[in-house]
């Protein structure tokens, strides 16, 4: 039995939880080589380590466990693997566009707030509530300008 690793040893080696290994087992993604019926311990063979390493590598790329299971169910078929990874690249590119759009909006609002502050510097202090209302109006106006701009682009 010395050629096997217990579940806790595998978890420690890969810095993952035993609970994660239980989930992988339940999904049929990464199952122990041997389970002892008398005590319920799960044992993994040394040659299984590369499989777990592959699973964790795919997770680091952002693939879900379901997607990883699909890859393994297809026996790491190169065409299907490429198709799945290309789809993930498109997904991330779309996320980058959304995040960039949000950053641009935030920068516009930051600029509008700074401009507002400069214009009203030295004026008597106003209540927090009034200041919040003014800033929210600025943010809304910036969003309206952006929406109009996008509408014009879409109708070109």
C-alpha positions, 0 to 999 in steps of 0.5 A, a space after each residue: 500500500 506504500 505506493 499509494 497516496 492518501 487523499 490528505 497527502 494529495 490535497 497537501 501536495 497540490 495545495 487544494 482541499 480534501 473537499 475539492 478532491 471529494 467533488 472531483 471524485 463525485 463528478 467522475 473527474 478525478 477518482 481514487 485508484 483504490 478505496 478501502 471499504 473498511 475505513 473509507 480512505 481513498 488512495 491515489 496512484 503516483 501515475 494519477 498525479 499528472 491527471 490532477 495537474 492537468 485538471 488544476 492547469 485547466 482551472 487556472 485558465 478559467 475553465 469550469 469543472 464541467 468544461 474540464 470533465 467534457 475535455 476528459 470525457 472526449 479523451 483530450 481530443 485535440 479538435 474539441 479541446 481547440 474549439 473549447 479553448 477558442 470559445 473561452 478566448 472569445 469569452 475573455 475578449 468580450 469580458 475585456 471589452 466590457 471591463 474597458 467600457 466600464 473603466 472608460 465610463 468611470 474615468 469620464 465620471 471621475 473627470 466630470 466630478 473633478 471639473 465640477 469640484 474645480 468650478 465650485 471651489 471656494 463656494 460655501 460648504 453644502 450638505 453631504 446630501 446636496 453634494 451627493 445629489 449633484 454628483 449623481 446628476 453628473 454621473 447620470 449626465 455622463 451616462 446619457 452622453 455616452 448612451 447618445 454617443 453609442 446610439 449614434 455609432 449603432 445607427 451609422 
